[in-house]
């Protein structure tokens, strides 16, 4: 049993039955607290998904944490700069009309969200490192074009499967002759 404190529990209570079914958990909302009950692994994944929903990610992006083995990571803007004009830094991260966020999302294959002075990233563990480094570079004042060039040059290569990860079963389209 874990207790998670959230800012706004409405998104979680609206999707309670869907979350319970998908995560194999019992979810009990109590004001700004969400209590989850289940086995340890499901609780851990459920906590990450609820944190992502609380951060502002849409339900479809948050569910990727369970279905695609993605991770959810947050980084605080204040940890990477001494500047006091955080509004300007947030504006640089978002870009005009959200263009920087969209380009970062395309180049890193990750999902981004900004809330107060934190940036949330959902992506696969191999790709999240480049996404993290790109956001930190923008926070520290690098030009967006230089960050894009870095991402294009250092695109993460897919990791070879060594047979350790469970394979998803494919449906056979061949008909069996009798």
C-alpha positions in Angstrom: 0.0 0.0 0.0 1.4 3.4 -1.1 0.1 6.9 -0.5 0.7 9.5 -3.2 0.1 13.2 -2.6 -1.2 15.0 -5.7 -2.0 18.6 -6.6 -5.3 17.8 -8.4 -6.9 14.4 -8.1 -9.7 15.0 -10.6 -7.8 13.5 -13.6 -7.1 10.4 -11.6 -10.6 10.0 -10.1 -12.2 10.5 -13.6 -10.1 7.6 -15.0 -10.1 5.5 -11.8 -11.7 2.4 -13.3 -9.4 2.5 -16.4 -6.4 2.9 -14.2 -7.4 0.1 -11.9 -8.0 -2.3 -14.8 -4.8 -1.4 -16.6 -2.5 -1.4 -13.6 -4.0 -4.3 -11.6 -4.3 -2.0 -8.5 -7.0 -0.8 -6.1 -7.0 3.0 -6.2 -8.6 4.9 -3.3 -8.8 8.7 -3.7 -9.0 10.8 -0.4 -8.8 14.5 -1.2 -5.2 15.2 -2.3 -4.1 11.8 -1.4 -4.3 8.7 -3.6 -3.8 5.3 -2.0 -2.8 2.4 -4.2 -2.9 -1.2 -3.2 -1.4 -4.1 -5.2 1.8 -6.1 -5.6 5.1 -4.1 -5.4 5.8 -4.0 -9.1 2.3 -2.8 -10.0 2.5 -0.2 -7.2 5.8 1.1 -8.5 4.5 1.5 -12.1 1.2 2.9 -10.8 3.1 5.5 -8.8 5.0 6.6 -11.9 1.8 6.8 -14.0 -0.1 8.7 -11.3 2.9 11.1 -10.9 2.9 11.6 -14.7 -0.9 12.3 -14.7 -0.4 14.7 -11.8 2.4 16.4 -13.7 0.0 17.1 -16.6 0.7 14.4 -19.2 -2.3 13.0 -21.1 -3.6 9.6 -20.1 -2.3 8.0 -23.4 1.3 9.2 -22.8 1.2 8.1 -19.1 0.0 4.6 -20.1 3.1 4.2 -22.2 5.1 3.8 -19.0 3.4 0.4 -18.5 2.8 -0.8 -22.1 6.1 0.3 -23.7 8.4 0.0 -20.6 9.0 3.8 -20.7 10.3 5.9 -17.8 9.0 9.1 -16.2 11.7 11.6 -15.2 11.4 15.2 -13.9 14.2 17.7 -13.8 14.1 21.0 -11.9 15.1 24.1 -13.9 16.6 25.6 -10.7 19.1 22.8 -10.4 20.8 23.8 -13.7 20.8 27.6 -13.6 21.6 30.4 -11.2 19.6 32.9 -13.2 16.5 34.5 -11.5 14.4 35.0 -14.7 12.8 31.6 -14.8 9.9 32.8 -17.0 12.4 33.5 -19.8 14.1 30.1 -19.3 10.6 28.3 -19.4 9.8 30.3 -22.6 13.1 29.2 -24.2 12.2 25.5 -23.4 8.7 25.8 -24.8 9.7 28.0 -27.8 7.4 30.1 -29.9 4.0 28.4 -30.3 5.5 25.3 -28.6 7.9 24.7 -31.5 10.9 23.8 -29.4 9.0 21.2 -27.4 7.6 19.7 -30.7 11.1 19.6 -32.2 12.7 18.1 -29.1 9.9 15.5 -29.0 10.5 14.5 -32.6 14.3 14.3 -32.3 14.3 12.4 -29.0 11.1 10.3 -29.5 10.1 11.4 -25.9 7.1 13.3 -24.5 7.7 16.6 -22.7 5.6 18.6 -20.3 6.4 21.7 -18.2 4.9 22.5 -14.9 6.0 25.4 -12.7 9.8 25.2 -12.7 10.1 21.5 -13.6 10.2 19.6 -16.9 8.7 16.1 -17.2 10.0 13.6 -19.7 8.4 10.3 -20.7 10.5 8.0 -22.9 12.4 4.8 -23.2 15.5 4.6 -20.9 17.9 4.7 -23.9 16.4 7.9 -25.3 15.6 9.8 -22.1 19.4 10.6 -21.6 19.6 12.6 -24.8 16.3 14.3 -24.0 17.5 15.2 -20.5 20.8 16.6 -21.9 19.0 18.6 -24.5 16.7 20.3 -22.0 19.6 21.0 -19.7 21.6 22.6 -22.6 18.6 24.9 -23.4 18.3 25.8 -19.7 22.0 26.7 -19.6 21.7 29.0 -22.6 22.6 27.0 -25.7 21.0 27.9 -29.0 18.1 25.7 -30.0 19.7 25.0 -33.4 22.9 23.8 -31.7 20.9 21.5 -29.4 19.0 20.1 -32.5 22.2 19.5 -34.3 23.6 17.6 -31.2 20.5 15.5 -31.1 20.6 14.6 -34.8 24.3 13.7 -34.5 23.9 11.6 -31.3 20.7 9.8 -32.1 20.4 6.8 -29.8 20.8 3.5 -31.6 18.4 0.7 -30.8 19.7 -1.8 -28.4 20.0 -5.4 -29.7 17.7 -7.8 -28.0 19.6 -10.5 -26.2 16.5 -12.6 -25.6 16.0 -11.2 -22.1 12.9 -9.2 -22.8 9.6 -10.9 -23.3 8.4 -10.9 -26.8 4.9 -9.8 -27.7 3.0 -12.5 -29.4 2.2 -11.8 -33.0 -1.0 -13.0 -34.5 -0.5 -15.5 -37.3 -2.2 -14.7 -40.6 -1.4 -18.1 -42.2 -4.2 -20.6 -42.5 -3.5 -24.1 -41.6 -4.2 -26.7 -44.3 -5.8 -30.0 -43.1 
